[in-house]
Amino acid sequence: MTAMDDKGRFTVTELSALRCDLLQGGMLDSYEAAELLQVFLMGRGYGVSPAAALDAASRVEMAGCALPVLEHELENLALVM
């Protein structure tokens, strides 16, 4: 089962688990949230720019960690290695 659309790289389960991790951490520190995004992507074989991850973490935080926003940001961050 893929997230939101046919071209989604991540399952709803993966996205939900990441969202829970971000929310449990309170997302008070954008650097820690960015690190979580990086670890999530690297664990799935994608490269990611630390600066881009920080920007994405800020946008996810502003959106209240909404799943569609989280998915969109991850899709844009994921660099094929």
PDB file of N, CA, C and O in Angstrom, chain B, residues numbered from 101:
ATOM      1  N   MET B 101       0.852  -1.179   0.000  1.00  0.00           N
ATOM      2  CA  MET B 101       0.000   0.000   0.000  1.00  0.00           C
ATOM      3  C   MET B 101       0.892   1.235   0.000  1.00  0.00           C
ATOM      4  O   MET B 101       1.664   1.425   0.940  1.00  0.00           O
ATOM      5  N   THR B 102       0.811   2.055  -0.997  1.00  0.00           N
ATOM      6  CA  THR B 102       1.641   3.240  -1.064  1.00  0.00           C
ATOM      7  C   THR B 102       0.862   4.443  -0.572  1.00  0.00           C
ATOM      8  O   THR B 102      -0.369   4.441  -0.541  1.00  0.00           O
ATOM      9  N   ALA B 103       1.586   5.443  -0.197  1.00  0.00           N
ATOM     10  CA  ALA B 103       0.971   6.663   0.305  1.00  0.00           C
ATOM     11  C   ALA B 103       0.360   7.464  -0.828  1.00  0.00           C
ATOM     12  O   ALA B 103       0.857   7.422  -1.953  1.00  0.00           O
ATOM     13  N   MET B 104      -0.650   8.153  -0.564  1.00  0.00           N
ATOM     14  CA  MET B 104      -1.378   9.141  -1.338  1.00  0.00           C
ATOM     15  C   MET B 104      -1.537   8.893  -2.843  1.00  0.00           C
ATOM     16  O   MET B 104      -2.646   9.081  -3.343  1.00  0.00           O
ATOM     17  N   ASP B 105      -0.530   8.492  -3.589  1.00  0.00           N
ATOM     18  CA  ASP B 105      -0.679   8.289  -5.026  1.00  0.00           C
ATOM     19  C   ASP B 105       0.196   7.139  -5.502  1.00  0.00           C
ATOM     20  O   ASP B 105       0.986   6.584  -4.739  1.00  0.00           O
ATOM     21  N   ASP B 106       0.043   6.793  -6.764  1.00  0.00           N
ATOM     22  CA  ASP B 106       0.745   5.638  -7.304  1.00  0.00           C
ATOM     23  C   ASP B 106       2.256   5.804  -7.341  1.00  0.00           C
ATOM     24  O   ASP B 106       2.980   4.810  -7.281  1.00  0.00           O
ATOM     25  N   LYS B 107       2.747   7.024  -7.438  1.00  0.00           N
ATOM     26  CA  LYS B 107       4.190   7.211  -7.526  1.00  0.00           C
ATOM     27  C   LYS B 107       4.848   7.385  -6.164  1.00  0.00           C
ATOM     28  O   LYS B 107       6.056   7.608  -6.088  1.00  0.00           O
ATOM     29  N   GLY B 108       4.073   7.287  -5.090  1.00  0.00           N
ATOM     30  CA  GLY B 108       4.611   7.456  -3.743  1.00  0.00           C
ATOM     31  C   GLY B 108       5.706   6.451  -3.444  1.00  0.00           C
ATOM     32  O   GLY B 108       5.586   5.271  -3.772  1.00  0.00           O
ATOM     33  N   ARG B 109       6.754   6.916  -2.831  1.00  0.00           N
ATOM     34  CA  ARG B 109       7.888   6.053  -2.500  1.00  0.00           C
ATOM     35  C   ARG B 109       7.730   5.423  -1.125  1.00  0.00           C
ATOM     36  O   ARG B 109       8.398   4.439  -0.807  1.00  0.00           O
ATOM     37  N   PHE B 110       6.852   5.987  -0.315  1.00  0.00           N
ATOM     38  CA  PHE B 110       6.751   5.579   1.078  1.00  0.00           C
ATOM     39  C   PHE B 110       5.335   5.121   1.394  1.00  0.00           C
ATOM     40  O   PHE B 110       4.361   5.682   0.892  1.00  0.00           O
ATOM     41  N   THR B 111       5.232   4.094   2.233  1.00  0.00           N
ATOM     42  CA  THR B 111       3.916   3.598   2.611  1.00  0.00           C
ATOM     43  C   THR B 111       3.294   4.510   3.668  1.00  0.00           C
ATOM     44  O   THR B 111       3.983   5.282   4.334  1.00  0.00           O
ATOM     45  N   VAL B 112       1.999   4.400   3.797  1.00  0.00           N
ATOM     46  CA  VAL B 112       1.286   5.161   4.822  1.00  0.00           C
ATOM     47  C   VAL B 112       1.805   4.768   6.203  1.00  0.00           C
ATOM     48  O   VAL B 112       1.918   5.610   7.094  1.00  0.00           O
ATOM     49  N   THR B 113       2.120   3.491   6.371  1.00  0.00           N
ATOM     50  CA  THR B 113       2.644   3.008   7.651  1.00  0.00           C
ATOM     51  C   THR B 113       3.980   3.677   7.981  1.00  0.00           C
ATOM     52  O   THR B 113       4.198   4.114   9.111  1.00  0.00           O
ATOM     53  N   GLU B 114       4.869   3.754   6.991  1.00  0.00           N
ATOM     54  CA  GLU B 114       6.172   4.407   7.204  1.00  0.00           C
ATOM     55  C   GLU B 114       5.994   5.878   7.558  1.00  0.00           C
ATOM     56  O   GLU B 114       6.618   6.387   8.489  1.00  0.00           O
ATOM     57  N   LEU B 115       5.130   6.551   6.797  1.00  0.00           N
ATOM     58  CA  LEU B 115       4.900   7.973   7.034  1.00  0.00           C
ATOM     59  C   LEU B 115       4.273   8.210   8.401  1.00  0.00           C
ATOM     60  O   LEU B 115       4.644   9.153   9.100  1.00  0.00           O
ATOM     61  N   SER B 116       3.334   7.367   8.780  1.00  0.00           N
ATOM     62  CA  SER B 116       2.673   7.513  10.077  1.00  0.00           C
ATOM     63  C   SER B 116       3.651   7.302  11.227  1.00  0.00           C
ATOM     64  O   SER B 116       3.609   8.019  12.226  1.00  0.00           O
ATOM     65  N   ALA B 117       4.533   6.311  11.079  1.00  0.00           N
ATOM     66  CA  ALA B 117       5.537   6.049  12.117  1.00  0.00           C
ATOM     67  C   ALA B 117       6.491   7.237  12.251  1.00  0.00           C
ATOM     68  O   ALA B 117       6.830   7.639  13.364  1.00  0.00           O
ATOM     69  N   LEU B 118       6.920   7.793  11.131  1.00  0.00           N
ATOM     70  CA  LEU B 118       7.802   8.955  11.167  1.00  0.00           C
ATOM     71  C   LEU B 118       7.083  10.139  11.803  1.00  0.00           C
ATOM     72  O   LEU B 118       7.662  10.856  12.620  1.00  0.00           O
ATOM     73  N   ARG B 119       5.830  10.343  11.431  1.00  0.00           N
ATOM     74  CA  ARG B 119       5.036  11.435  11.999  1.00  0.00           C
ATOM     75  C   ARG B 119       4.940  11.291  13.521  1.00  0.00           C
ATOM     76  O   ARG B 119       5.087  12.272  14.251  1.00  0.00           O
ATOM     77  N   CYS B 120       4.693  10.071  13.994  1.00  0.00           N
ATOM     78  CA  CYS B 120       4.624   9.824  15.441  1.00  0.00           C
ATOM     79  C   CYS B 120       5.950  10.163  16.114  1.00  0.00           C
ATOM     80  O   CYS B 120       5.969  10.780  17.179  1.00  0.00           O
ATOM     81  N   ASP B 121       7.049   9.763  15.497  1.00  0.00           N
ATOM     82  CA  ASP B 121       8.378  10.078  16.051  1.00  0.00           C
ATOM     83  C   ASP B 121       8.584  11.585  16.139  1.00  0.00           C
ATOM     84  O   ASP B 121       9.097  12.092  17.136  1.00  0.00           O
ATOM     85  N   LEU B 122       8.183  12.293  15.094  1.00  0.00           N
ATOM     86  CA  LEU B 122       8.340  13.748  15.090  1.00  0.00           C
ATOM     87  C   LEU B 122       7.471  14.398  16.164  1.00  0.00           C
ATOM     88  O   LEU B 122       7.916  15.308  16.863  1.00  0.00           O
ATOM     89  N   LEU B 123       6.244  13.933  16.289  1.00  0.00           N
ATOM     90  CA  LEU B 123       5.333  14.513  17.267  1.00  0.00           C
ATOM     91  C   LEU B 123       5.741  14.172  18.695  1.00  0.00           C
ATOM     92  O   LEU B 123       5.600  15.004  19.590  1.00  0.00           O
ATOM     93  N   GLN B 124       6.243  12.966  18.919  1.00  0.00           N
ATOM     94  CA  GLN B 124       6.699  12.580  20.255  1.00  0.00           C
ATOM     95  C   GLN B 124       7.871  13.427  20.700  1.00  0.00           C
ATOM     96  O   GLN B 124       8.019  13.725  21.886  1.00  0.00           O
ATOM     97  N   GLY B 125       8.704  13.815  19.747  1.00  0.00           N
ATOM     98  CA  GLY B 125       9.839  14.681  20.054  1.00  0.00           C
ATOM     99  C   GLY B 125       9.415  16.128  20.238  1.00  0.00           C
ATOM    100  O   GLY B 125      10.223  16.981  20.602  1.00  0.00           O
ATOM    101  N   GLY B 126       8.136  16.397  19.983  1.00  0.00           N
ATOM    102  CA  GLY B 126       7.630  17.745  20.153  1.00  0.00           C
ATOM    103  C   GLY B 126       8.027  18.680  19.027  1.00  0.00           C
ATOM    104  O   GLY B 126       7.555  19.816  18.976  1.00  0.00           O
ATOM    105  N   MET B 127       8.879  18.229  18.131  1.00  0.00           N
ATOM    106  CA  MET B 127       9.372  19.045  17.028  1.00  0.00           C
ATOM    107  C   MET B 127       9.817  20.432  17.493  1.00  0.00           C
ATOM    108  O   MET B 127       9.752  21.403  16.740  1.00  0.00           O
ATOM    109  N   LEU B 128      10.269  20.507  18.749  1.00  0.00           N
ATOM    110  CA  LEU B 128      10.714  21.791  19.273  1.00  0.00           C
ATOM    111  C   LEU B 128      12.034  22.220  18.656  1.00  0.00           C
ATOM    112  O   LEU B 128      12.316  23.412  18.539  1.00  0.00           O
ATOM    113  N   ASP B 129      12.826  21.260  18.267  1.00  0.00           N
ATOM    114  CA  ASP B 129      14.135  21.553  17.717  1.00  0.00           C
ATOM    115  C   ASP B 129      14.139  21.141  16.242  1.00  0.00           C
ATOM    116  O   ASP B 129      14.109  19.953  15.923  1.00  0.00           O
ATOM    117  N   SER B 130      14.176  22.118  15.362  1.00  0.00           N
ATOM    118  CA  SER B 130      14.147  21.826  13.923  1.00  0.00           C
ATOM    119  C   SER B 130      15.352  21.000  13.489  1.00  0.00           C
ATOM    120  O   SER B 130      15.260  20.219  12.542  1.00  0.00           O
ATOM    121  N   TYR B 131      16.470  21.165  14.168  1.00  0.00           N
ATOM    122  CA  TYR B 131      17.665  20.393  13.816  1.00  0.00           C
ATOM    123  C   TYR B 131      17.461  18.910  14.094  1.00  0.00           C
ATOM    124  O   TYR B 131      17.885  18.063  13.306  1.00  0.00           O
ATOM    125  N   GLU B 132      16.810  18.593  15.218  1.00  0.00           N
ATOM    126  CA  GLU B 132      16.533  17.192  15.536  1.00  0.00           C
ATOM    127  C   GLU B 132      15.497  16.617  14.570  1.00  0.00           C
ATOM    128  O   GLU B 132      15.610  15.465  14.152  1.00  0.00           O
ATOM    129  N   ALA B 133      14.499  17.408  14.219  1.00  0.00           N
ATOM    130  CA  ALA B 133      13.489  16.969  13.260  1.00  0.00           C
ATOM    131  C   ALA B 133      14.144  16.715  11.899  1.00  0.00           C
ATOM    132  O   ALA B 133      13.837  15.725  11.236  1.00  0.00           O
ATOM    133  N   ALA B 134      15.037  17.600  11.492  1.00  0.00           N
ATOM    134  CA  ALA B 134      15.753  17.434  10.223  1.00  0.00           C
ATOM    135  C   ALA B 134      16.594  16.160  10.253  1.00  0.00           C
ATOM    136  O   ALA B 134      16.683  15.443   9.256  1.00  0.00           O
ATOM    137  N   GLU B 135      17.205  15.884  11.397  1.00  0.00           N
ATOM    138  CA  GLU B 135      18.004  14.671  11.525  1.00  0.00           C
ATOM    139  C   GLU B 135      17.124  13.426  11.389  1.00  0.00           C
ATOM    140  O   GLU B 135      17.526  12.445  10.762  1.00  0.00           O
ATOM    141  N   LEU B 136      15.938  13.465  11.971  1.00  0.00           N
ATOM    142  CA  LEU B 136      15.005  12.345  11.827  1.00  0.00           C
ATOM    143  C   LEU B 136      14.623  12.123  10.367  1.00  0.00           C
ATOM    144  O   LEU B 136      14.553  10.983   9.906  1.00  0.00           O
ATOM    145  N   LEU B 137      14.378  13.207   9.644  1.00  0.00           N
ATOM    146  CA  LEU B 137      14.052  13.100   8.222  1.00  0.00           C
ATOM    147  C   LEU B 137      15.221  12.478   7.459  1.00  0.00           C
ATOM    148  O   LEU B 137      15.021  11.620   6.600  1.00  0.00           O
ATOM    149  N   GLN B 138      16.442  12.916   7.779  1.00  0.00           N
ATOM    150  CA  GLN B 138      17.627  12.380   7.115  1.00  0.00           C
ATOM    151  C   GLN B 138      17.794  10.892   7.402  1.00  0.00           C
ATOM    152  O   GLN B 138      18.051  10.110   6.487  1.00  0.00           O
ATOM    153  N   VAL B 139      17.652  10.496   8.660  1.00  0.00           N
ATOM    154  CA  VAL B 139      17.815   9.093   9.042  1.00  0.00           C
ATOM    155  C   VAL B 139      16.749   8.239   8.355  1.00  0.00           C
ATOM    156  O   VAL B 139      17.038   7.142   7.877  1.00  0.00           O
ATOM    157  N   PHE B 140      15.519   8.748   8.310  1.00  0.00           N
ATOM    158  CA  PHE B 140      14.429   8.042   7.639  1.00  0.00           C
ATOM    159  C   PHE B 140      14.789   7.780   6.182  1.00  0.00           C
ATOM    160  O   PHE B 140      14.659   6.654   5.702  1.00  0.00           O
ATOM    161  N   LEU B 141      15.235   8.805   5.483  1.00  0.00           N
ATOM    162  CA  LEU B 141      15.560   8.672   4.061  1.00  0.00           C
ATOM    163  C   LEU B 141      16.803   7.825   3.831  1.00  0.00           C
ATOM    164  O   LEU B 141      16.810   6.966   2.948  1.00  0.00           O
ATOM    165  N   MET B 142      17.847   8.052   4.606  1.00  0.00           N
ATOM    166  CA  MET B 142      19.077   7.282   4.434  1.00  0.00           C
ATOM    167  C   MET B 142      18.846   5.800   4.715  1.00  0.00           C
ATOM    168  O   MET B 142      19.467   4.940   4.089  1.00  0.00           O
ATOM    169  N   GLY B 143      17.953   5.504   5.658  1.00  0.00           N
ATOM    170  CA  GLY B 143      17.627   4.119   5.969  1.00  0.00           C
ATOM    171  C   GLY B 143      16.907   3.413   4.831  1.00  0.00           C
ATOM    172  O   GLY B 143      16.808   2.186   4.812  1.00  0.00           O
ATOM    173  N   ARG B 144      16.406   4.193   3.888  1.00  0.00           N
ATOM    174  CA  ARG B 144      15.718   3.639   2.730  1.00  0.00           C
ATOM    175  C   ARG B 144      16.534   3.799   1.456  1.00  0.00           C
ATOM    176  O   ARG B 144      16.018   3.632   0.351  1.00  0.00           O
ATOM    177  N   GLY B 145      17.825   4.125   1.620  1.00  0.00           N
ATOM    178  CA  GLY B 145      18.736   4.171   0.485  1.00  0.00           C
ATOM    179  C   GLY B 145      18.778   5.483  -0.269  1.00  0.00           C
ATOM    180  O   GLY B 145      19.310   5.534  -1.378  1.00  0.00           O
ATOM    181  N   TYR B 146      18.231   6.545   0.301  1.00  0.00           N
ATOM    182  CA  TYR B 146      18.240   7.844  -0.350  1.00  0.00           C
ATOM    183  C   TYR B 146      19.283   8.748   0.281  1.00  0.00           C
ATOM    184  O   TYR B 146      19.555   8.663   1.478  1.00  0.00           O
ATOM    185  N   GLY B 147      19.859   9.611  -0.534  1.00  0.00           N
ATOM    186  CA  GLY B 147      20.723  10.654  -0.029  1.00  0.00           C
ATOM    187  C   GLY B 147      19.853  11.854   0.308  1.00  0.00           C
ATOM    188  O   GLY B 147      18.727  11.974  -0.174  1.00  0.00           O
ATOM    189  N   VAL B 148      20.383  12.733   1.136  1.00  0.00           N
ATOM    190  CA  VAL B 148      19.615  13.922   1.495  1.00  0.00           C
ATOM    191  C   VAL B 148      20.572  15.037   1.907  1.00  0.00           C
ATOM    192  O   VAL B 148      21.556  14.801   2.608  1.00  0.00           O
ATOM    193  N   SER B 149      20.273  16.225   1.471  1.00  0.00           N
ATOM    194  CA  SER B 149      21.060  17.391   1.838  1.00  0.00           C
ATOM    195  C   SER B 149      20.645  17.843   3.238  1.00  0.00           C
ATOM    196  O   SER B 149      19.458  18.047   3.492  1.00  0.00           O
ATOM    197  N   PRO B 150      21.616  18.001   4.153  1.00  0.00           N
ATOM    198  CA  PRO B 150      21.280  18.466   5.505  1.00  0.00           C
ATOM    199  C   PRO B 150      20.561  19.823   5.505  1.00  0.00           C
ATOM    200  O   PRO B 150      19.628  20.034   6.281  1.00  0.00           O
ATOM    201  N   ALA B 151      20.992  20.725   4.649  1.00  0.00           N
ATOM    202  CA  ALA B 151      20.345  22.052   4.597  1.00  0.00           C
ATOM    203  C   ALA B 151      18.908  21.937   4.094  1.00  0.00           C
ATOM    204  O   ALA B 151      18.008  22.603   4.606  1.00  0.00           O
ATOM    205  N   ALA B 152      18.702  21.089   3.089  1.00  0.00           N
ATOM    206  CA  ALA B 152      17.356  20.889   2.557  1.00  0.00           C
ATOM    207  C   ALA B 152      16.472  20.200   3.597  1.00  0.00           C
ATOM    208  O   ALA B 152      15.283  20.505   3.692  1.00  0.00           O
ATOM    209  N   ALA B 153      17.036  19.277   4.373  1.00  0.00           N
ATOM    210  CA  ALA B 153      16.275  18.591   5.423  1.00  0.00           C
ATOM    211  C   ALA B 153      15.830  19.583   6.492  1.00  0.00           C
ATOM    212  O   ALA B 153      14.721  19.474   7.015  1.00  0.00           O
ATOM    213  N   LEU B 154      16.675  20.535   6.815  1.00  0.00           N
ATOM    214  CA  LEU B 154      16.318  21.558   7.806  1.00  0.00           C
ATOM    215  C   LEU B 154      15.173  22.427   7.287  1.00  0.00           C
ATOM    216  O   LEU B 154      14.235  22.729   8.026  1.00  0.00           O
ATOM    217  N   ASP B 155      15.249  22.819   6.042  1.00  0.00           N
ATOM    218  CA  ASP B 155      14.162  23.597   5.438  1.00  0.00           C
ATOM    219  C   ASP B 155      12.862  22.805   5.435  1.00  0.00           C
ATOM    220  O   ASP B 155      11.802  23.334   5.770  1.00  0.00           O
ATOM    221  N   ALA B 156      12.950  21.539   5.057  1.00  0.00           N
ATOM    222  CA  ALA B 156      11.766  20.680   5.003  1.00  0.00           C
ATOM    223  C   ALA B 156      11.174  20.496   6.393  1.00  0.00           C
ATOM    224  O   ALA B 156       9.954  20.527   6.557  1.00  0.00           O
ATOM    225  N   ALA B 157      12.024  20.305   7.391  1.00  0.00           N
ATOM    226  CA  ALA B 157      11.540  20.135   8.768  1.00  0.00           C
ATOM    227  C   ALA B 157      10.760  21.363   9.219  1.00  0.00           C
ATOM    228  O   ALA B 157       9.749  21.240   9.911  1.00  0.00           O
ATOM    229  N   SER B 158      11.219  22.529   8.834  1.00  0.00           N
ATOM    230  CA  SER B 158      10.512  23.764   9.193  1.00  0.00           C
ATOM    231  C   SER B 158       9.139  23.821   8.539  1.00  0.00           C
ATOM    232  O   SER B 158       8.164  24.224   9.174  1.00  0.00           O
ATOM    233  N   ARG B 159       9.057  23.423   7.281  1.00  0.00           N
ATOM    234  CA  ARG B 159       7.758  23.433   6.583  1.00  0.00           C
ATOM    235  C   ARG B 159       6.801  22.397   7.164  1.00  0.00           C
ATOM    236  O   ARG B 159       5.604  22.652   7.296  1.00  0.00           O
ATOM    237  N   VAL B 160       7.333  21.230   7.511  1.00  0.00           N
ATOM    238  CA  VAL B 160       6.508  20.183   8.117  1.00  0.00           C
ATOM    239  C   VAL B 160       5.975  20.679   9.463  1.00  0.00           C
ATOM    240  O   VAL B 160       4.806  20.482   9.794  1.00  0.00           O
ATOM    241  N   GLU B 161       6.840  21.315  10.218  1.00  0.00           N
ATOM    242  CA  GLU B 161       6.440  21.849  11.526  1.00  0.00           C
ATOM    243  C   GLU B 161       5.342  22.902  11.368  1.00  0.00           C
ATOM    244  O   GLU B 161       4.361  22.891  12.112  1.00  0.00           O
ATOM    245  N   MET B 162       5.500  23.802  10.410  1.00  0.00           N
ATOM    246  CA  MET B 162       4.493  24.852  10.195  1.00  0.00           C
ATOM    247  C   MET B 162       3.150  24.262   9.777  1.00  0.00           C
ATOM    248  O   MET B 162       2.103  24.849  10.051  1.00  0.00           O
ATOM    249  N   ALA B 163       3.173  23.112   9.121  1.00  0.00           N
ATOM    250  CA  ALA B 163       1.936  22.462   8.666  1.00  0.00           C
ATOM    251  C   ALA B 163       1.337  21.559   9.744  1.00  0.00           C
ATOM    252  O   ALA B 163       0.359  20.856   9.493  1.00  0.00           O
ATOM    253  N   GLY B 164       1.913  21.577  10.927  1.00  0.00           N
ATOM    254  CA  GLY B 164       1.401  20.740  12.002  1.00  0.00           C
ATOM    255  C   GLY B 164       1.667  19.265  11.789  1.00  0.00           C
ATOM    256  O   GLY B 164       0.960  18.416  12.331  1.00  0.00           O
ATOM    257  N   CYS B 165       2.676  18.962  11.009  1.00  0.00           N
ATOM    258  CA  CYS B 165       3.100  17.591  10.721  1.00  0.00           C
ATOM    259  C   CYS B 165       1.999  16.807   9.990  1.00  0.00           C
ATOM    260  O   CYS B 165       1.817  15.610  10.212  1.00  0.00           O
ATOM    261  N   ALA B 166       1.280  17.505   9.124  1.00  0.00           N
ATOM    262  CA  ALA B 166       0.233  16.849   8.326  1.00  0.00           C
ATOM    263  C   ALA B 166       0.874  15.826   7.386  1.00  0.00           C
ATOM    264  O   ALA B 166       1.892  16.106   6.755  1.00  0.00           O
ATOM    265  N   LEU B 167       0.273  14.650   7.301  1.00  0.00           N
ATOM    266  CA  LEU B 167       0.831  13.572   6.480  1.00  0.00           C
ATOM    267  C   LEU B 167       1.059  13.954   5.028  1.00  0.00           C
ATOM    268  O   LEU B 167       2.113  13.620   4.486  1.00  0.00           O
ATOM    269  N   PRO B 168       0.122  14.641   4.364  1.00  0.00           N
ATOM    270  CA  PRO B 168       0.387  15.004   2.961  1.00  0.00           C
ATOM    271  C   PRO B 168       1.600  15.928   2.809  1.00  0.00           C
ATOM    272  O   PRO B 168       2.353  15.819   1.842  1.00  0.00           O
ATOM    273  N   VAL B 169       1.778  16.822   3.756  1.00  0.00           N
ATOM    274  CA  VAL B 169       2.934  17.737   3.715  1.00  0.00           C
ATOM    275  C   VAL B 169       4.214  16.959   3.985  1.00  0.00           C
ATOM    276  O   VAL B 169       5.221  17.161   3.306  1.00  0.00           O
ATOM    277  N   LEU B 170       4.178  16.078   4.965  1.00  0.00           N
ATOM    278  CA  LEU B 170       5.344  15.255   5.281  1.00  0.00           C
ATOM    279  C   LEU B 170       5.746  14.421   4.063  1.00  0.00           C
ATOM    280  O   LEU B 170       6.924  14.352   3.713  1.00  0.00           O
ATOM    281  N   GLU B 171       4.760  13.791   3.421  1.00  0.00           N
ATOM    282  CA  GLU B 171       5.056  12.988   2.228  1.00  0.00           C
ATOM    283  C   GLU B 171       5.658  13.848   1.121  1.00  0.00           C
ATOM    284  O   GLU B 171       6.654  13.470   0.503  1.00  0.00           O
ATOM    285  N   HIS B 172       5.053  14.994   0.877  1.00  0.00           N
ATOM    286  CA  HIS B 172       5.544  15.899  -0.176  1.00  0.00           C
ATOM    287  C   HIS B 172       6.997  16.301   0.085  1.00  0.00           C
ATOM    288  O   HIS B 172       7.832  16.261  -0.819  1.00  0.00           O
ATOM    289  N   GLU B 173       7.285  16.684   1.311  1.00  0.00           N
ATOM    290  CA  GLU B 173       8.650  17.110   1.652  1.00  0.00           C
ATOM    291  C   GLU B 173       9.645  15.963   1.505  1.00  0.00           C
ATOM    292  O   GLU B 173      10.752  16.164   1.007  1.00  0.00           O
ATOM    293  N   LEU B 174       9.259  14.766   1.933  1.00  0.00           N
ATOM    294  CA  LEU B 174      10.159  13.612   1.794  1.00  0.00           C
ATOM    295  C   LEU B 174      10.406  13.275   0.328  1.00  0.00           C
ATOM    296  O   LEU B 174      11.531  12.971  -0.067  1.00  0.00           O
ATOM    297  N   GLU B 175       9.347  13.332  -0.470  1.00  0.00           N
ATOM    298  CA  GLU B 175       9.493  13.051  -1.908  1.00  0.00           C
ATOM    299  C   GLU B 175      10.469  14.045  -2.555  1.00  0.00           C
ATOM    300  O   GLU B 175      11.265  13.676  -3.419  1.00  0.00           O
ATOM    301  N   ASN B 176      10.395  15.304  -2.124  1.00  0.00           N
ATOM    302  CA  ASN B 176      11.297  16.319  -2.681  1.00  0.00           C
ATOM    303  C   ASN B 176      12.714  16.194  -2.155  1.00  0.00           C
ATOM    304  O   ASN B 176      13.669  16.555  -2.843  1.00  0.00           O
ATOM    305  N   LEU B 177      12.857  15.683  -0.938  1.00  0.00           N
ATOM    306  CA  LEU B 177      14.190  15.548  -0.325  1.00  0.00           C
ATOM    307  C   LEU B 177      14.973  14.350  -0.847  1.00  0.00           C
ATOM    308  O   LEU B 177      16.195  14.404  -0.984  1.00  0.00           O
ATOM    309  N   ALA B 178      14.262  13.277  -1.133  1.00  0.00           N
ATOM    310  CA  ALA B 178      14.912  11.994  -1.455  1.00  0.00           C
ATOM    311  C   ALA B 178      15.730  12.104  -2.732  1.00  0.00           C
ATOM    312  O   ALA B 178      15.191  12.368  -3.807  1.00  0.00           O
ATOM    313  N   LEU B 179      17.021  11.902  -2.605  1.00  0.00           N
ATOM    314  CA  LEU B 179      17.937  11.900  -3.740  1.00  0.00           C
ATOM    315  C   LEU B 179      18.361  10.466  -3.997  1.00  0.00           C
ATOM    316  O   LEU B 179      18.889   9.799  -3.108  1.00  0.00           O
ATOM    317  N   VAL B 180      18.133   9.996  -5.202  1.00  0.00           N
ATOM    318  CA  VAL B 180      18.501   8.622  -5.539  1.00  0.00           C
ATOM    319  C   VAL B 180      20.016   8.502  -5.504  1.00  0.00           C
ATOM    320  O   VAL B 180      20.729   9.320  -6.086  1.00  0.00           O
ATOM    321  N   MET B 181      20.494   7.487  -4.826  1.00  0.00           N
ATOM    322  CA  MET B 181      21.945   7.274  -4.691  1.00  0.00           C
ATOM    323  C   MET B 181      22.416   6.323  -5.763  1.00  0.00           C
ATOM    324  O   MET B 181      23.604   6.008  -5.830  1.00  0.00           O
TER     325      MET B 181
END
